[in-house]
Amino acid sequence: IGPMRSECLGNILRITLRAEYFEDKYLSFSVVDQSGIAWELDEAMASQCGYTVTYSNWSDIEFRASALSCHSHLEKDVFTVTIEIKASHNPDMKNAAIHLKSASCPYGPWSPRELVCESNYMEVSVRKEVPQAVKDFIQDKSEDWTLSFPEAKAGEVSIWQIVFHQPEEKKALLVSDAWSAGYGFNTTDTRVVLRIPYTAMQIQLLEAQGFSFFTVRSSTFYKQQWIILVVDTSVACPVDGVEYTNRTIIWTVPKYILPVSAGATGFKDMLVEAGVDLHKLSAKEMASRKYVLLNDLNTITMKIPIGAEGGYYKTSVSSGQYGSKYTINLFLEHQWEDDKWERTKHTIIKEIETPFKQAELAITNNSNLTARIMNVTVGTFLPDVELVNLTIEGTTVTVSEAVQHGYIVYEIRYTNGSKDYGIQVLFDAPGIKKEYPRADMKAYTLNVTLGFLIHPTSETFSLPVISVSTTKDAVLPSARGFCDGKNLHLIITHGNVDQNWLPFISDWHLTPEDAQKYNYSLEDNGTHLAISVPFFSSYVNYEVLRNSGIKASLHLTLRDGMTLANKKDFSMSCEISPLELIQCLPNGTVVITAVKLVGIADLDTSLFVLRDRQCKPSIMTKNTATFKFNVNSCGTSRKFNSATMTYENEVLYFRPGNDKPVYQLKFACSYAIKQTVDVRYESKKNPPPSIKPGFGSLALSLKLFKEKSYSRPYQESEYPVVKYLREALYFEVELLQPEDARLELNLDDCWATNSQSQDSLPQWPIITNGCGNSDNSYRTIFHKVNYSPRVKLPQHLKRFEVRMFAFLRGTTLLQE
């Protein structure tokens, strides 16, 4: 068939460009005249010269030319039109392929007057022979025609002019001026042609029988010697007249409308025919398509069922919603005779588009559970839709790029041109969400957004596609717990759905860094997650058990790593003996830990007190408070019996303004008054203890802190540190390795230099033989190191304070 085909359709030539040859290309249309000159078409020239370029049947491009178009060659009732089409992949039309198409069509016989209503122009052609005198000739408006003669008499010889009759005035234009104003005018040996674009200034909008029309009332005259030839070139084309009722298109056109029927009487219909796409349909063909054509006294009506053969649906988008419109290109030919024109042929081309109707798209899941492949189809789409991209986890990729992400996109075409799109992806591909709706079920969720392009309008729309496939292969994580006297241990065995789940204790995300900071243990080897939490920590809950002590409980939740939704809860408990809460030391020191119990809300552990309310806890966490005091203080009472002395006190919590405690923990320490212990003693001379020198690797650190509390060290980015003379400097030396509790760090000598070399001179001693420099008026001050969450081995640290000084040579400051 080739890229183009031509059809002769009465007084119109149609050339159709097939979409498969020209899609995705930039096109340029030119019309070639008899001299071989190509005139490039634009919208203005097309409507002025009798050409129409439009789309038909989704993506085919249609070029139509009037038999009396500007560049057609008319000879012996055969008209010939030649067009040149350039097609290029570049908007600048570089490297364009050139297609030339010439077609000839016979047409005849011509009616005395022919009116054409195209989609972009109106055309009237009139036979220009000199008519015979007619007795009792009737004029519709005598002043219209008689007043044309002054312009005709004043006009130059052998010059055509056009007079436009407006309600308020008449306007005469030379043909050259009319052409400059956008009107098309031409003459042949036998006819006068006037073509008016719908955008022309002289067009009037009139109503006839309740319907609107574009009309132009004009007369065209030619003066030669003593003859003035005046031709009525009025034309009218319907604007509306379309209704939609009960899924039926109703198109009504009034007959014999002004001004084309002005001054005429004795109307007689000679022919009424209708069709689709400029093809006339017989009564039998119309009946088979359920078309109805009615010719009444004053109107012609066509009724077309929406969706009937001859039209087609095209995709449309309204407010982001997908839908369609039904489009049909109707035409009507009405011929009549009257006492003025003999015969008039009126051809109306009417493209009708129904209102938008939303359509539902089906998403079908055809997943292969055995092969673990998700297979989802989406449709059905009309042929004018193309899938151009996918958005996966916020990233938009083209259809070809989607393969790199594991997504295979394919197209399913049907015989009527419609199609579905399919997506295949593995269950374990990136972007597939995995979760479990119940214990034995695992759900795989495909969540992508498809981006579509509509041809030829280039409209776009998107469609979210969410499809879930479930399998009975879900293995949930399981857990077991135990206690060892100091810690609660929870060991979780991973399943196959918790790869991206995170451990939370309460609302605290437990990370390895936080676990180390708070003396927790968190280890994950890929198959098991092991968590150890000390009994007396911030996130352990405590309850009182009757007659047996305290129950410590750890509640851990696994949450989705993306949404943080709770996925699985684990809980374990251990009984703690009351003896674990208290230490009665031989030197009379008591260490007691009070725990905040479940059910007593809003307790601030820093407000726990002993009987003497001045005695406050020395160590506090979110749920515990630890006191350390001597039995002879803090309001401790004592009792004696024959064998023991018992010291009693209690931990109390008072609400503000209330002297009755809401929390009370009584405790006691008993010491034996008299105790006899049999000890076997054997005298033996043991050698005095000695320390042998040895060699090994020690890892030390020296840090400078910002304040005496030693809580905030200077970071690397803060060096060099600027200090004023005599301002305190707080140093900390720590033994990092080995971590042996039997070792103790002692500082023997420590000195300062004015360079990074420890052997450079001058030097100033800060610590000598473990003591501060006695020659310094501001002696080095040593600070005690206590146990804290950061300091687990106080004997591995030494802290000292020196005053800022500078090196001098005489009175000159030494600088590096």
C-alpha atoms as one frame of an Amber mdcrd trajectory, in Angstrom:
protein
   0.000   0.000   0.000   2.897   2.365   0.734   3.093   5.307   3.085   0.272
   7.278   1.396  -3.020   6.527  -0.282  -5.403   8.882  -2.119  -9.184   8.902
  -2.537 -11.492  10.962  -4.722 -14.534  11.935  -2.671 -16.660  14.185  -4.862
 -15.191  17.663  -4.910 -12.579  16.749  -2.272  -9.321  14.839  -2.671  -8.097
  13.007   0.419  -4.527  11.761   0.915  -3.945   9.639   4.033  -0.497   9.230
   5.590  -0.222   5.909   7.375   0.914   6.219  10.984   3.418   3.374  10.882
   5.477   5.298   8.313   5.331   8.738   9.880   4.910   8.287  13.652   7.520
   9.945  15.892   8.585  12.219  13.009   8.321  15.937  12.381   6.328  16.693
   9.214   6.192  19.597   6.794   3.452  19.889   4.113   3.874  21.816   0.877
   1.610  22.144  -2.158   3.264  22.163  -5.579   1.768  24.455  -8.231   1.749
  23.975 -12.012   5.155  25.684 -12.276   6.737  23.155  -9.887   7.074  25.628
  -7.014   6.405  24.124  -3.560   4.386  26.350  -1.190   4.801  25.345   2.446
   1.507  25.172   4.286   0.684  26.707   7.633  -2.745  26.946   9.286  -3.579
  30.333   7.778  -2.612  29.359   4.245  -4.431  26.008   4.519  -7.772  27.619
   5.473  -7.305  30.364   2.869  -6.470  27.995   0.017  -8.822  25.081   0.690
  -6.606  22.563   2.463  -7.227  20.657   5.695  -4.715  18.623   7.716  -6.111
  16.546  10.559  -5.832  13.205  12.325  -8.129  10.288  11.653  -8.547   6.945
  13.349  -6.081   7.546  16.214  -2.786   8.352  14.493  -3.265   8.408  10.702
  -2.749  11.877   9.232  -5.285  13.099   6.689  -4.718  15.781   4.051  -7.796
  17.092   2.227  -7.867  19.447  -0.757 -10.839  21.164  -2.373 -11.295  20.739
  -6.108 -11.023  24.532  -6.323  -8.027  24.859  -3.990  -5.403  27.472  -4.805
  -2.870  25.177  -6.445  -5.086  22.555  -8.041  -5.046  22.201 -11.816  -8.600
  21.971 -13.196  -9.038  20.759 -16.758 -12.140  19.186 -18.356 -13.768  18.488
 -14.964 -10.640  16.758 -13.637  -8.670  18.425 -10.863  -5.097  17.496  -9.946
  -3.298  18.239  -6.674   0.385  17.589  -5.936   1.784  17.659  -2.401   5.295
  17.375  -1.020   5.823  15.962   2.467   9.081  16.226   4.364   9.599  13.846
   7.301  12.469  14.144   9.774  13.413  12.967  13.243  14.707  16.479  14.006
  12.555  19.563  14.630  14.855  21.624  12.365  13.949  19.161   9.555  17.583
  18.253   8.889  18.122  15.095   6.842  14.412  15.061   6.014  13.014  12.398
   3.703  10.895  13.899   0.890   7.694  12.213  -0.286   5.909  13.511  -3.410
   2.304  12.574  -4.117   0.161  13.670  -7.072  -3.466  12.641  -7.517  -6.198
  13.509 -10.025  -9.923  13.288  -9.427 -12.850  13.679 -11.819 -15.698  15.855
 -10.660 -18.866  16.916 -12.370 -21.322  18.046 -13.288 -21.092  21.225 -11.263
 -24.184  22.735  -9.680 -24.814  26.417 -10.334 -23.900  27.031  -6.697 -21.909
  24.760  -4.390 -21.359  25.390  -0.660 -18.776  23.484   1.383 -18.459  23.590
   5.182 -15.013  22.171   6.047 -13.567  21.947   9.534 -11.356  25.042   9.037
 -13.060  27.086   6.311 -16.265  27.836   4.419 -16.273  27.769   0.593 -18.783
  28.973  -1.998 -18.378  28.578  -5.762 -20.814  30.050  -8.274 -21.167  29.651
 -12.037 -20.223  32.988 -13.629 -22.031  32.822 -16.941 -24.257  35.773 -17.763
 -27.823  34.755 -16.881 -30.871  35.340 -19.009 -33.407  37.940 -18.002 -36.097
  36.527 -15.791 -39.548  38.091 -15.565 -40.756  39.099 -12.104 -37.258  38.646
 -10.581 -37.542  38.926  -6.790 -34.869  40.572  -4.669 -34.603  39.823  -0.965
 -33.153  43.197   0.012 -33.108  45.670  -2.831 -30.676  47.986  -1.141 -28.059
  45.208  -0.790 -27.676  44.752  -4.511 -28.532  48.220  -5.796 -26.059  49.719
  -3.380 -23.366  47.412  -4.727 -23.512  49.134  -8.080 -21.897  52.412  -6.968
 -18.828  50.393  -5.922 -18.991  48.460  -9.160 -19.304  51.602 -11.286 -16.425
  53.264  -9.433 -14.183  50.225  -9.744 -11.472  49.893 -12.302 -12.061  48.019
 -15.502 -11.327  44.253 -15.450 -10.991  44.190 -11.660 -12.795  41.784  -9.284
 -14.115  43.208  -6.043 -15.946  41.757  -3.050 -18.608  43.595  -1.101 -19.326
  42.291   2.419 -22.836  43.123   3.632 -22.770  43.732   7.390 -25.820  44.759
   9.409 -24.248  48.140  10.120 -22.316  48.775   6.897 -21.020  47.505   3.584
 -17.333  47.006   3.022 -15.821  46.689  -0.455 -12.400  45.079  -0.903 -10.256
  44.539  -3.938  -9.381  40.896  -4.360  -5.761  41.669  -3.481  -6.875  43.315
  -0.232  -9.243  40.450   0.542  -6.376  38.018   0.014  -4.183  39.996   2.407
  -7.023  39.854   4.955  -6.996  36.037   4.810  -9.814  35.405   2.330  -9.301
  32.979  -0.532 -10.546  34.024  -3.971 -10.170  32.295  -7.306 -11.811  32.084
 -10.733 -11.864  29.400 -13.359 -13.224  29.530 -16.871 -16.707  28.997 -15.529
 -16.760  29.653 -11.771 -16.078  32.199  -9.079 -14.753  30.858  -5.739 -14.718
  32.594  -2.343 -13.206  30.888   0.684 -13.593  32.263   4.208 -11.580  30.946
   7.218 -13.601  30.683  10.425 -11.251  33.268  11.913 -12.180  35.944   9.331
 -13.325  39.374  10.508 -16.520  39.492   8.386 -18.043  36.292   9.788 -21.338
  36.747  11.623 -22.904  34.381  14.137 -26.632  34.041  13.387 -29.423  31.847
  14.751 -31.929  29.976  12.595 -34.663  27.760  14.028 -32.825  27.689  17.358
 -29.465  26.702  15.843 -26.321  28.799  15.419 -24.573  29.405  12.104 -21.439
  31.101  10.891 -22.491  33.238   7.945 -20.938  35.642   5.488 -23.193  37.677
   3.206 -21.213  38.972   0.250 -21.444  39.850  -3.409 -18.589  39.620  -5.856
 -18.549  41.661  -9.082 -16.434  41.994 -12.189 -16.372  45.046 -14.445 -15.381
  44.836 -18.120 -16.165  47.681 -20.497 -19.912  48.307 -20.248 -20.737  45.010
 -18.421 -20.813  44.669 -14.626 -21.222  41.035 -13.494 -22.446  40.680  -9.897
 -22.388  37.265  -8.178 -23.972  36.399  -4.833 -21.163  34.650  -2.830 -22.969
  34.262   0.499 -22.351  31.139   2.567 -23.513  29.665   5.889 -22.228  26.725
   7.995 -23.769  25.220  11.161 -21.938  25.685  14.452 -23.879  23.440  16.836
 -27.001  21.352  16.513 -25.504  18.319  18.305 -27.186  16.614  21.274 -26.349
  13.462  23.232 -29.343  11.479  24.477 -29.550   7.849  25.627 -26.101   7.064
  24.226 -27.133   8.489  20.875 -25.680  11.391  18.906 -28.408  13.581  17.371
 -27.231  16.062  14.740 -29.821  18.450  13.359 -29.268  20.848  10.425 -31.965
  23.359   9.370 -32.703  23.625   5.633 -32.821  26.751   3.446 -31.133  28.994
   5.951 -30.398  32.643   5.468 -28.494  34.131   3.777 -27.999  31.312   1.281
 -31.760  31.169   0.622 -32.295  34.927   0.545 -34.636  36.096  -2.233 -35.554
  32.559  -3.297 -38.866  30.702  -3.235 -40.225  27.385  -4.427 -37.730  25.185
  -2.582 -37.587  21.582  -3.664 -35.313  18.900  -2.236 -33.429  17.064  -4.953
 -31.062  14.941  -2.866 -30.265  14.267   0.781 -27.356  11.911   1.407 -25.134
  11.308   4.391 -22.121   9.248   5.291 -18.970   8.875   7.355 -15.444  10.025
   6.497 -16.768  11.543   3.239 -18.057   8.124   2.093 -21.738   8.153   1.237
 -23.791   5.378   2.806 -26.791   3.703   1.272 -30.016   3.232   3.221 -29.120
  -0.434   3.677 -25.654   0.407   5.039 -27.119   2.959   7.431 -29.658   0.449
   8.708 -26.926  -2.146   9.315 -25.071   0.418  11.465 -28.314   1.545  13.109
 -27.917   5.047  11.723 -31.095   7.058  11.206 -31.447   9.822   8.575 -34.603
  11.961   8.797 -35.576  14.558   6.212 -38.353  16.710   7.570 -39.944  19.821
   6.177 -37.460  22.247   7.738 -34.609  20.100   9.113 -32.390  17.145   8.346
 -31.492  14.940  11.329 -28.924  12.188  11.769 -28.981   9.796  14.732 -25.841
   7.774  15.450 -25.527   5.291  18.361 -22.423   6.109  20.402 -19.870   3.431
  19.643 -21.391   2.542  16.262 -19.307   1.433  13.280 -17.727   4.343  11.434
 -16.523   6.177  14.510 -13.825   5.317  16.983 -12.960   5.868  20.617  -9.918
   7.902  21.534  -8.255   8.221  24.899  -8.834  11.347  26.953  -7.837  12.574
  30.392  -9.929  14.875  32.574  -8.726  16.104  35.978  -6.163  13.330  36.022
  -8.802  10.644  35.387  -8.463   8.189  32.509 -11.358   7.962  30.077 -12.379
   8.162  26.446 -14.398  10.091  23.888 -16.220   8.689  20.877 -15.358  10.495
  17.635 -17.126  10.257  14.289 -16.569  12.346  11.165 -20.005  12.782   9.552
 -20.879  14.538   6.386 -24.173  15.637   4.877 -24.956  16.554   1.293 -28.154
  18.470   0.644 -29.176  19.509  -2.897 -32.193  21.619  -3.613 -33.665  23.751
  -6.367 -35.340  27.110  -6.110 -36.452  29.850  -8.467 -33.254  31.846  -7.909
 -30.384  29.387  -8.165 -31.815  26.463 -10.050 -29.759  23.982  -7.977 -27.630
  24.427  -4.842 -25.374  21.731  -3.453 -24.529  22.125   0.254 -21.848  19.778
   1.691 -21.224  19.845   5.452 -18.305  18.013   7.074 -18.892  17.645  10.806
 -16.487  16.003  13.242 -18.413  15.125  16.390 -16.747  14.250  19.689 -18.817
  13.020  22.627 -18.231  14.305  26.172 -15.562  12.695  28.324 -16.524   9.416
  29.953 -14.378   7.944  32.686 -13.222   4.376  32.095 -12.006   1.783  34.558
  -8.727  -0.013  33.956  -8.375  -3.584  35.170  -5.253  -4.713  37.032  -4.949
  -8.505  36.808  -2.501 -10.571  38.834  -1.362 -13.720  36.997   1.629 -14.419
  39.217   3.434 -17.761  39.062   3.874 -18.719  42.702   5.964 -21.779  41.875
   8.448 -19.782  39.801   8.153 -16.867  42.257   7.419 -14.408  39.443   4.890
 -11.606  39.683   3.019 -11.189  36.402   0.586  -8.274  36.360  -1.390  -7.006
  33.357  -3.028  -3.589  33.099  -5.658  -2.623  30.545  -7.407  -2.458  28.304
  -6.034   0.592  26.462  -6.969   2.070  23.108  -4.369   2.004  20.307  -3.463
   5.686  20.881  -1.894   4.977  24.302   1.789   4.209  24.809   3.521   3.219
  28.061   6.659   5.364  28.305   7.985   5.087  31.874   7.704   3.439  35.295
   8.282   4.978  38.710   9.836   2.440  41.095  10.493   3.501  44.697  10.470
   7.182  43.684  12.787   6.727  40.681  11.349   7.189  37.186  12.860   5.023
  34.438  11.976   4.413  30.813  10.484   1.114  29.708  13.853  -0.012  28.323
  15.685   1.044  31.509  13.222  -0.875  33.688  14.914  -4.140  32.693  18.001
  -3.051  34.629  15.829  -2.905  37.751  14.434  -6.398  37.130  11.150  -5.295
  35.540  10.190  -6.745  32.144   7.432  -4.830  30.331   5.557  -6.389  27.408
   2.567  -5.520  25.246  -0.490  -7.667  24.472  -2.279  -6.592  21.274  -5.807
  -7.562  20.278  -7.378  -7.809  16.827  -9.357  -4.577  17.253  -6.137  -2.623
  17.939  -6.598  -2.332  21.701  -3.893  -3.597  24.017  -2.848  -4.498  27.543
   0.519  -3.955  29.163   2.162  -6.647  31.263   4.861  -6.420  33.937   6.970
  -9.363  35.074   9.239  -9.149  38.110  10.730 -11.627  40.565   9.329 -11.780
  44.083  12.767 -10.899  45.461  13.475  -7.995  43.085  14.244  -4.521  44.477
  11.107  -2.502  45.073   8.950  -5.527  45.940   7.705  -5.052  49.483   7.640
  -8.168  51.647   5.413  -8.564  54.690   3.180 -11.143  56.334  -0.571 -10.725
  56.880  -0.674 -13.740  59.172   1.687 -16.226  60.711   1.865 -18.687  57.798
   1.474 -16.192  54.968   3.989 -14.003  53.191   2.825 -11.127  50.963   4.784
  -9.629  48.081   3.566  -6.204  46.977   4.292  -4.630  43.599   3.884  -0.860
  43.838   4.795   1.044  40.673   3.369   4.045  38.861   3.026   3.747  35.095
   3.389   6.830  32.903   1.498   6.937  29.590   1.547   9.138  26.484  -1.510
   9.695  24.278  -0.985  10.026  20.526  -1.204  12.344  18.701  -2.096  14.983
  21.300   0.952  14.157  23.509  -1.226  14.299  26.624   0.159  12.306  29.547
  -1.395  10.492  32.482  -0.180   8.146  35.184  -1.648   5.064  36.782  -0.563
   3.622  40.157  -0.425  -0.168  40.066  -0.516  -2.032  43.350  -0.741  -5.811
  43.250  -0.222  -8.326  46.048   0.806 -11.974  45.716   0.710 -14.198  48.785
   2.498 -17.454  49.482   2.449 -19.855  52.409   6.212 -19.812  52.850   6.438
 -17.140  55.533   8.843 -17.925  58.373   8.501 -15.432  61.186  11.324 -14.667
  63.580  11.216 -16.603  66.857  12.915 -15.973  70.160  14.097 -17.591  73.374
  15.225 -15.855  76.524  17.141 -16.601  79.720  18.791 -14.844  82.653  22.229
 -15.329  84.130  21.953 -13.402  87.387  23.040 -10.044  86.003  21.456  -9.747
  82.556  18.377 -10.608  80.584  19.291 -12.352  77.336  17.010 -12.529  74.286
  18.101 -14.513  71.220  15.976 -14.019  68.096  16.169 -16.473  65.218  15.581
 -14.675  61.917  12.827 -15.783  59.545  12.512 -14.946  55.862  10.361 -11.817
  56.236  12.342  -9.699  58.687  15.372  -8.697  56.608  14.527  -5.011  56.949
  13.023  -5.043  60.452  14.622  -3.002  63.228  14.803  -3.777  66.989  13.084
  -1.301  69.303  12.862  -1.258  73.081   9.925   0.968  73.845  10.376   3.833
  71.312  14.144   3.536  71.353  15.815   2.133  68.249  18.531  -0.144  69.571
  21.702   0.362  67.519  25.163  -1.155  68.147  26.465   2.303  69.083  23.723
   2.881  71.659  24.059  -0.649  72.991  27.749  -0.064  73.713  27.024   3.338
  75.232  24.483   1.941  77.734  26.363  -1.297  78.447  23.913  -3.395  76.437
  25.001  -6.146  74.065  23.691  -6.354  70.481  25.053  -8.866  67.983  23.634
 -10.050  64.649  25.352 -12.821  62.678  22.755 -12.908  59.895  20.801 -15.849
  61.310  20.417 -14.753  64.937  20.044 -11.462  66.754  21.343 -11.629  70.353
  20.464  -8.904  72.854  21.665  -8.700  76.472  20.334  -6.092  78.895  21.479
  -5.612  82.525  18.831  -6.185  85.181  19.067  -2.600  86.379  18.801  -0.621
  83.144  16.557   2.108  81.868  14.345  -0.024  79.641  13.632  -2.949  81.978
  10.199  -3.028  83.634   9.697  -4.243  87.200   6.776  -5.826  89.009   6.410
  -7.116  92.572   5.828 -10.853  92.964   4.165 -11.964  96.171   6.575 -13.662
  98.545   9.209 -14.232  95.904  10.730 -10.911  94.906  10.655  -8.808  91.780
   9.978  -9.728  88.166  12.163  -7.937  85.605  10.692  -7.850  82.101  12.184
  -6.888  78.758   9.834  -6.018  75.903  11.319  -5.831  72.411   9.499  -4.960
  69.172  10.648  -5.516  65.612   9.465  -2.715  63.342   9.341  -2.277  59.589
  12.472  -0.440  58.445  10.486   1.789  56.053   7.168   2.518  57.778   8.243
   1.752  61.392   5.016  -0.210  61.783   5.116  -2.852  64.532   5.705  -6.296
  63.030   6.536  -8.651  65.904   6.639  -8.324  69.687   8.837 -10.363  72.037
   8.813 -10.339  75.813  10.780 -12.174  78.471  10.837 -12.026  82.260  13.118
 -13.152  85.073  12.618 -13.218  88.807  15.069 -11.174  90.831  15.698 -12.093
  94.444  15.341  -9.139  96.836  18.913  -9.879  97.866  20.017  -8.681  94.412
  18.845  -5.184  95.362  21.029  -4.783  98.431  24.668  -5.158  99.442  25.630
  -5.132 103.113  29.385  -4.539 103.184  31.516  -5.538 106.179  32.669  -1.929
 106.699  29.097  -0.805 107.385  28.370   0.510 103.921  24.967  -0.279 102.426
  24.238  -0.204  98.691  20.514  -0.387  97.888  18.848  -0.135  94.449  15.223
   0.922  94.216  13.302   0.067  91.043  10.319   1.911  89.542   7.413  -0.516
  89.416   4.918  -0.965  86.600   1.656   0.718  87.530   3.199   3.640  89.359
   3.550   6.194  86.614   5.492   9.440  86.444   8.089   8.646  89.077  11.287
  10.672  88.754  14.054   8.399  90.045  16.136  11.418  91.056  13.473  12.241
  93.688  13.788   8.942  95.570  15.020   9.540  99.147  15.843   7.627 102.316
  14.304   8.340 105.715  16.596  11.317 105.928  15.358  13.138 102.845  18.729
  14.756 102.393  20.064  11.349 101.341  19.588  11.079  97.598  20.624   8.449
  95.062  24.174   8.447  93.760  23.384   6.577  90.523  20.134   6.939  88.568
  18.619   5.487  85.406  15.170   5.875  83.934  13.831   3.046  86.112  16.335
   2.674  88.987  17.927   4.697  91.774  20.965   3.418  93.716  21.937   4.701
  97.199  25.292   4.192  98.876  25.570   5.214 102.557  26.867   4.182 105.970
  24.624   2.402 108.439  25.133   5.221 110.901  23.571   7.845 108.623  20.457
   8.717 106.576  18.004   8.005 109.402  18.972   4.353 109.696  17.594   2.611
 112.843  19.114  -0.426 114.512  17.901  -3.362 116.599  19.762  -5.800 118.813
  19.187  -9.342 119.817  21.462 -11.916 121.362  23.306 -12.721 118.149  22.841
  -9.940 115.592  22.601  -6.213 115.096  20.085  -5.212 112.402  20.120  -1.855
 110.583  16.852  -0.773 108.924  15.961   1.998 106.488  13.597   2.509 103.550
  13.525   4.132 100.119  10.618   6.584  99.811   8.937   8.649  97.084   6.681
  11.599  97.893   4.399  13.488  95.608   4.868  17.275  95.846   2.810  18.640
  98.716   1.995  15.203 100.141   3.717  13.672 103.199   2.389  10.196 102.534
   4.796   8.232 100.319   3.470   6.613  97.170   6.485   4.302  97.092   8.078
   2.499 100.029  10.893  -0.076  99.921  12.013  -1.361 103.315  15.388  -3.016
 103.664  17.682  -4.225 106.446  21.267  -5.393 106.976  22.093  -7.801 109.833
  25.569  -8.233 111.293  26.643 -10.973 113.757  27.654  -9.624 117.161  29.702
 -12.630 118.207  30.965 -15.158 115.758  33.527 -17.879 116.170  35.278 -19.143
 113.104  37.686 -22.028 113.080  40.687 -21.165 110.952  43.529 -23.571 110.325
  46.785 -21.669 110.646  50.204 -22.839 109.754  53.203 -20.606 110.104  55.324
 -20.347 107.025  57.807 -17.810 105.952  56.724 -16.466 102.601  59.079 -14.360
 100.555  58.145 -10.664 100.418  56.061  -9.725  97.389  58.052  -8.410  94.472
  57.251  -6.903  91.123  59.234  -8.160  88.211  59.743  -5.826  85.296  58.165
  -6.935  82.033  57.541  -5.723  78.549  54.346  -5.503  76.545  52.154  -3.248
  74.415  49.895  -0.746  76.120  47.362   1.416  74.300  47.007   4.801  75.971
  45.044   7.916  75.203  45.538  11.500  76.403  42.502  13.779  76.151  41.876
  17.429  77.036  38.423  18.139  78.513  36.383  21.339  78.620  35.399  21.255
  82.278  36.110  19.635  85.615  33.280  17.111  85.185  35.263  15.418  82.418
  32.109  14.907  80.356  32.993  16.815  77.156  36.389  16.260  75.532  37.692
  18.559  72.819  37.184  17.074  69.344  39.865  16.993  66.644  38.097  19.735
  64.689  38.412  22.084  67.728  42.213  22.025  67.866  44.288  24.099  68.348
  42.581  25.085  71.619  43.019  28.710  72.699  43.444  29.293  76.459  44.466
  32.268  78.614  47.398  32.179  81.066  46.564  30.488  84.386  43.317  29.108
  82.944  42.738  25.508  84.064  43.485  22.609  81.694  41.805  19.265  82.462
  43.708  16.213  81.218  42.696  12.540  81.260  45.012   9.619  80.568  43.321
   6.245  79.902  44.668   2.739  79.522  42.741   1.360  76.517  44.383  -2.032
  76.129  44.607  -4.520  77.681  41.206  -4.457  79.420  42.367  -6.291  82.522
  40.725  -5.257  85.797  43.827  -6.362  87.723  45.896  -3.608  86.137  46.104
  -0.077  87.481  47.459   2.928  85.625  50.047   5.079  87.444  51.632   8.192
  85.983  55.362   8.512  86.841  56.589  11.458  84.788  54.776  13.912  82.595
  56.284  16.993  80.972  55.413  19.690  78.413  57.423  20.903  75.401  56.829
  23.701  72.931  56.896  21.306  69.943  55.425  17.945  68.999  58.686  16.155
  69.814  58.794  14.770  73.362  62.585  15.177  73.473  62.740  18.821  72.336
  63.882  21.593  74.644  62.883  23.491  76.679  60.782  21.175  78.855  58.641
  21.800  81.911  57.766  18.911  84.303  54.102  18.565  85.242  54.312  15.233
  87.158  57.532  13.950  88.669  57.732  10.540  90.382  53.961  10.392  90.458
  53.648  13.795  92.176  53.029  17.337  91.022  56.019  19.616  90.301  56.990
  21.304  93.611  58.849  24.071  91.728  55.605  25.276  90.188  53.630  27.878
  92.130  50.494  26.356  90.597  50.885  22.729  91.480  49.303  19.918  89.494
  45.971  18.821  91.025  44.885  15.172  90.734  41.157  14.373  90.464  39.522
  11.189  91.683  38.012   8.895  89.021  34.694   7.248  89.948  32.728   4.473
  88.283  30.156   5.747  85.725  28.360   4.473  82.584  31.376   5.687  80.597
  34.008   4.573  83.069  33.815   0.837  83.724  37.382   0.486  85.102  38.280
   3.604  87.140  41.730   2.167  87.901  42.571   2.491  84.198  42.230   6.303
  84.253  44.134   9.216  85.781  42.910  12.787  85.731  44.869  15.925  86.606
  44.550  19.675  86.314  47.307  22.169  85.421  47.294  25.898  84.833  47.990
  27.380  81.410  51.584  28.611  81.064  53.983  29.738  78.329  57.661  29.141
  77.630  59.868  32.245  77.924  63.475  33.006  77.082  64.306  36.015  79.171
  61.241  38.138  78.593  60.575  36.798  75.088  57.725  34.381  74.453  58.930
  31.243  72.738  56.750  30.249  69.805  56.885  27.179  67.642
